Amino acid sequence: MESLDRLLAESLEIMGLSSALRASLLQTQWQDIVGKKASLNSKPVMIRNKILIIATTNPSWSHRLTMMKNEIIKKTSVFEAKVEDIRCRATL
């Protein structure tokens, strides 16, 4: 018999909500992941195909976060976010 956790995870994945829920979880911990100043100038938007999409206030912050890519990926793994890459866009 499958566990409730597994059934819920599979159902969310089928409905396309799993990625949104993981991004929401990352939003609640974003300051711990990137630091206070960076968190005030960026936010995780979604995870698509194992790529974390991050909105930033300007291209400079996009560049800074891109330079922090390995650290961000490592810290997001704690949240089972399944992130292998990041993309930053100045859209805030």
MODELLER restraints for C-alpha pairs under 7 A, 6 or more apart:
rsr = mdl.restraints
at = mdl.atoms
rsr.add(forms.Gaussian(group=physical.xy_distance, feature=features.Distance(at['CA:12:A'], at['CA:18:A']), mean=4.97, stdev=0.5))
rsr.add(forms.Gaussian(group=physical.xy_distance, feature=features.Distance(at['CA:19:A'], at['CA:46:A']), mean=6.32, stdev=0.5))
rsr.add(forms.Gaussian(group=physical.xy_distance, feature=features.Distance(at['CA:19:A'], at['CA:47:A']), mean=5.23, stdev=0.5))
rsr.add(forms.Gaussian(group=physical.xy_distance, feature=features.Distance(at['CA:19:A'], at['CA:48:A']), mean=6.81, stdev=0.5))
rsr.add(forms.Gaussian(group=physical.xy_distance, feature=features.Distance(at['CA:20:A'], at['CA:46:A']), mean=5.75, stdev=0.5))
rsr.add(forms.Gaussian(group=physical.xy_distance, feature=features.Distance(at['CA:20:A'], at['CA:47:A']), mean=6.98, stdev=0.5))
rsr.add(forms.Gaussian(group=physical.xy_distance, feature=features.Distance(at['CA:22:A'], at['CA:81:A']), mean=5.79, stdev=0.5))
rsr.add(forms.Gaussian(group=physical.xy_distance, feature=features.Distance(at['CA:23:A'], at['CA:44:A']), mean=6.13, stdev=0.5))
rsr.add(forms.Gaussian(group=physical.xy_distance, feature=features.Distance(at['CA:23:A'], at['CA:45:A']), mean=6.24, stdev=0.5))
rsr.add(forms.Gaussian(group=physical.xy_distance, feature=features.Distance(at['CA:23:A'], at['CA:46:A']), mean=5.10, stdev=0.5))
rsr.add(forms.Gaussian(group=physical.xy_distance, feature=features.Distance(at['CA:23:A'], at['CA:47:A']), mean=6.27, stdev=0.5))
rsr.add(forms.Gaussian(group=physical.xy_distance, feature=features.Distance(at['CA:26:A'], at['CA:44:A']), mean=6.81, stdev=0.5))
rsr.add(forms.Gaussian(group=physical.xy_distance, feature=features.Distance(at['CA:27:A'], at['CA:43:A']), mean=6.53, stdev=0.5))
rsr.add(forms.Gaussian(group=physical.xy_distance, feature=features.Distance(at['CA:27:A'], at['CA:44:A']), mean=6.00, stdev=0.5))
rsr.add(forms.Gaussian(group=physical.xy_distance, feature=features.Distance(at['CA:30:A'], at['CA:39:A']), mean=6.08, stdev=0.5))
rsr.add(forms.Gaussian(group=physical.xy_distance, feature=features.Distance(at['CA:31:A'], at['CA:39:A']), mean=5.04, stdev=0.5))
rsr.add(forms.Gaussian(group=physical.xy_distance, feature=features.Distance(at['CA:33:A'], at['CA:72:A']), mean=6.38, stdev=0.5))
rsr.add(forms.Gaussian(group=physical.xy_distance, feature=features.Distance(at['CA:33:A'], at['CA:75:A']), mean=5.97, stdev=0.5))
rsr.add(forms.Gaussian(group=physical.xy_distance, feature=features.Distance(at['CA:34:A'], at['CA:72:A']), mean=6.80, stdev=0.5))
rsr.add(forms.Gaussian(group=physical.xy_distance, feature=features.Distance(at['CA:41:A'], at['CA:56:A']), mean=5.62, stdev=0.5))
rsr.add(forms.Gaussian(group=physical.xy_distance, feature=features.Distance(at['CA:41:A'], at['CA:57:A']), mean=5.29, stdev=0.5))
rsr.add(forms.Gaussian(group=physical.xy_distance, feature=features.Distance(at['CA:41:A'], at['CA:61:A']), mean=6.91, stdev=0.5))
rsr.add(forms.Gaussian(group=physical.xy_distance, feature=features.Distance(at['CA:42:A'], at['CA:54:A']), mean=6.66, stdev=0.5))
rsr.add(forms.Gaussian(group=physical.xy_distance, feature=features.Distance(at['CA:42:A'], at['CA:55:A']), mean=5.44, stdev=0.5))
rsr.add(forms.Gaussian(group=physical.xy_distance, feature=features.Distance(at['CA:42:A'], at['CA:56:A']), mean=4.16, stdev=0.5))
rsr.add(forms.Gaussian(group=physical.xy_distance, feature=features.Distance(at['CA:42:A'], at['CA:57:A']), mean=6.27, stdev=0.5))
rsr.add(forms.Gaussian(group=physical.xy_distance, feature=features.Distance(at['CA:43:A'], at['CA:54:A']), mean=5.62, stdev=0.5))
rsr.add(forms.Gaussian(group=physical.xy_distance, feature=features.Distance(at['CA:43:A'], at['CA:55:A']), mean=5.41, stdev=0.5))
rsr.add(forms.Gaussian(group=physical.xy_distance, feature=features.Distance(at['CA:43:A'], at['CA:56:A']), mean=6.63, stdev=0.5))
rsr.add(forms.Gaussian(group=physical.xy_distance, feature=features.Distance(at['CA:44:A'], at['CA:52:A']), mean=6.98, stdev=0.5))
rsr.add(forms.Gaussian(group=physical.xy_distance, feature=features.Distance(at['CA:44:A'], at['CA:53:A']), mean=6.03, stdev=0.5))
rsr.add(forms.Gaussian(group=physical.xy_distance, feature=features.Distance(at['CA:44:A'], at['CA:54:A']), mean=4.41, stdev=0.5))
rsr.add(forms.Gaussian(group=physical.xy_distance, feature=features.Distance(at['CA:44:A'], at['CA:55:A']), mean=6.30, stdev=0.5))
rsr.add(forms.Gaussian(group=physical.xy_distance, feature=features.Distance(at['CA:45:A'], at['CA:53:A']), mean=5.51, stdev=0.5))
rsr.add(forms.Gaussian(group=physical.xy_distance, feature=features.Distance(at['CA:45:A'], at['CA:54:A']), mean=5.49, stdev=0.5))
rsr.add(forms.Gaussian(group=physical.xy_distance, feature=features.Distance(at['CA:45:A'], at['CA:55:A']), mean=6.42, stdev=0.5))
rsr.add(forms.Gaussian(group=physical.xy_distance, feature=features.Distance(at['CA:46:A'], at['CA:52:A']), mean=5.97, stdev=0.5))
rsr.add(forms.Gaussian(group=physical.xy_distance, feature=features.Distance(at['CA:46:A'], at['CA:53:A']), mean=5.37, stdev=0.5))
rsr.add(forms.Gaussian(group=physical.xy_distance, feature=features.Distance(at['CA:47:A'], at['CA:53:A']), mean=6.03, stdev=0.5))
rsr.add(forms.Gaussian(group=physical.xy_distance, feature=features.Distance(at['CA:50:A'], at['CA:82:A']), mean=5.78, stdev=0.5))
rsr.add(forms.Gaussian(group=physical.xy_distance, feature=features.Distance(at['CA:50:A'], at['CA:83:A']), mean=4.61, stdev=0.5))
rsr.add(forms.Gaussian(group=physical.xy_distance, feature=features.Distance(at['CA:50:A'], at['CA:84:A']), mean=5.42, stdev=0.5))
rsr.add(forms.Gaussian(group=physical.xy_distance, feature=features.Distance(at['CA:50:A'], at['CA:85:A']), mean=6.69, stdev=0.5))
rsr.add(forms.Gaussian(group=physical.xy_distance, feature=features.Distance(at['CA:51:A'], at['CA:83:A']), mean=5.60, stdev=0.5))
rsr.add(forms.Gaussian(group=physical.xy_distance, feature=features.Distance(at['CA:51:A'], at['CA:84:A']), mean=5.97, stdev=0.5))
rsr.add(forms.Gaussian(group=physical.xy_distance, feature=features.Distance(at['CA:51:A'], at['CA:85:A']), mean=4.77, stdev=0.5))
rsr.add(forms.Gaussian(group=physical.xy_distance, feature=features.Distance(at['CA:51:A'], at['CA:86:A']), mean=5.16, stdev=0.5))
rsr.add(forms.Gaussian(group=physical.xy_distance, feature=features.Distance(at['CA:51:A'], at['CA:87:A']), mean=6.88, stdev=0.5))
rsr.add(forms.Gaussian(group=physical.xy_distance, feature=features.Distance(at['CA:52:A'], at['CA:83:A']), mean=6.11, stdev=0.5))
rsr.add(forms.Gaussian(group=physical.xy_distance, feature=features.Distance(at['CA:52:A'], at['CA:85:A']), mean=6.31, stdev=0.5))
rsr.add(forms.Gaussian(group=physical.xy_distance, feature=features.Distance(at['CA:52:A'], at['CA:86:A']), mean=4.60, stdev=0.5))
rsr.add(forms.Gaussian(group=physical.xy_distance, feature=features.Distance(at['CA:52:A'], at['CA:87:A']), mean=6.24, stdev=0.5))
rsr.add(forms.Gaussian(group=physical.xy_distance, feature=features.Distance(at['CA:53:A'], at['CA:86:A']), mean=5.92, stdev=0.5))
rsr.add(forms.Gaussian(group=physical.xy_distance, feature=features.Distance(at['CA:53:A'], at['CA:87:A']), mean=4.98, stdev=0.5))
rsr.add(forms.Gaussian(group=physical.xy_distance, feature=features.Distance(at['CA:53:A'], at['CA:88:A']), mean=6.00, stdev=0.5))
rsr.add(forms.Gaussian(group=physical.xy_distance, feature=features.Distance(at['CA:54:A'], at['CA:87:A']), mean=6.09, stdev=0.5))
rsr.add(forms.Gaussian(group=physical.xy_distance, feature=features.Distance(at['CA:54:A'], at['CA:88:A']), mean=4.70, stdev=0.5))
rsr.add(forms.Gaussian(group=physical.xy_distance, feature=features.Distance(at['CA:54:A'], at['CA:89:A']), mean=6.29, stdev=0.5))
rsr.add(forms.Gaussian(group=physical.xy_distance, feature=features.Distance(at['CA:55:A'], at['CA:88:A']), mean=5.85, stdev=0.5))
rsr.add(forms.Gaussian(group=physical.xy_distance, feature=features.Distance(at['CA:55:A'], at['CA:89:A']), mean=5.04, stdev=0.5))
rsr.add(forms.Gaussian(group=physical.xy_distance, feature=features.Distance(at['CA:55:A'], at['CA:90:A']), mean=5.72, stdev=0.5))
rsr.add(forms.Gaussian(group=physical.xy_distance, feature=features.Distance(at['CA:55:A'], at['CA:91:A']), mean=5.46, stdev=0.5))
rsr.add(forms.Gaussian(group=physical.xy_distance, feature=features.Distance(at['CA:55:A'], at['CA:92:A']), mean=5.92, stdev=0.5))
rsr.add(forms.Gaussian(group=physical.xy_distance, feature=features.Distance(at['CA:56:A'], at['CA:62:A']), mean=5.90, stdev=0.5))
rsr.add(forms.Gaussian(group=physical.xy_distance, feature=features.Distance(at['CA:56:A'], at['CA:88:A']), mean=6.73, stdev=0.5))
rsr.add(forms.Gaussian(group=physical.xy_distance, feature=features.Distance(at['CA:56:A'], at['CA:89:A']), mean=5.85, stdev=0.5))
rsr.add(forms.Gaussian(group=physical.xy_distance, feature=features.Distance(at['CA:56:A'], at['CA:90:A']), mean=4.50, stdev=0.5))
rsr.add(forms.Gaussian(group=physical.xy_distance, feature=features.Distance(at['CA:56:A'], at['CA:91:A']), mean=5.86, stdev=0.5))
rsr.add(forms.Gaussian(group=physical.xy_distance, feature=features.Distance(at['CA:56:A'], at['CA:92:A']), mean=5.40, stdev=0.5))
rsr.add(forms.Gaussian(group=physical.xy_distance, feature=features.Distance(at['CA:57:A'], at['CA:90:A']), mean=5.32, stdev=0.5))
rsr.add(forms.Gaussian(group=physical.xy_distance, feature=features.Distance(at['CA:57:A'], at['CA:91:A']), mean=6.28, stdev=0.5))
rsr.add(forms.Gaussian(group=physical.xy_distance, feature=features.Distance(at['CA:57:A'], at['CA:92:A']), mean=4.69, stdev=0.5))
rsr.add(forms.Gaussian(group=physical.xy_distance, feature=features.Distance(at['CA:58:A'], at['CA:90:A']), mean=4.64, stdev=0.5))
rsr.add(forms.Gaussian(group=physical.xy_distance, feature=features.Distance(at['CA:59:A'], at['CA:90:A']), mean=5.43, stdev=0.5))
rsr.add(forms.Gaussian(group=physical.xy_distance, feature=features.Distance(at['CA:62:A'], at['CA:88:A']), mean=5.02, stdev=0.5))
rsr.add(forms.Gaussian(group=physical.xy_distance, feature=features.Distance(at['CA:62:A'], at['CA:89:A']), mean=6.15, stdev=0.5))
rsr.add(forms.Gaussian(group=physical.xy_distance, feature=features.Distance(at['CA:62:A'], at['CA:90:A']), mean=6.44, stdev=0.5))
rsr.add(forms.Gaussian(group=physical.xy_distance, feature=features.Distance(at['CA:66:A'], at['CA:88:A']), mean=6.94, stdev=0.5))
rsr.add(forms.Gaussian(group=physical.xy_distance, feature=features.Distance(at['CA:69:A'], at['CA:86:A']), mean=6.57, stdev=0.5))
rsr.add(forms.Gaussian(group=physical.xy_distance, feature=features.Distance(at['CA:73:A'], at['CA:83:A']), mean=5.99, stdev=0.5))
rsr.add(forms.Gaussian(group=physical.xy_distance, feature=features.Distance(at['CA:73:A'], at['CA:84:A']), mean=6.52, stdev=0.5))
rsr.add(forms.Gaussian(group=physical.xy_distance, feature=features.Distance(at['CA:73:A'], at['CA:85:A']), mean=6.97, stdev=0.5))
rsr.add(forms.Gaussian(group=physical.xy_distance, feature=features.Distance(at['CA:76:A'], at['CA:83:A']), mean=6.98, stdev=0.5))
rsr.add(forms.Gaussian(group=physical.xy_distance, feature=features.Distance(at['CA:77:A'], at['CA:83:A']), mean=6.96, stdev=0.5))
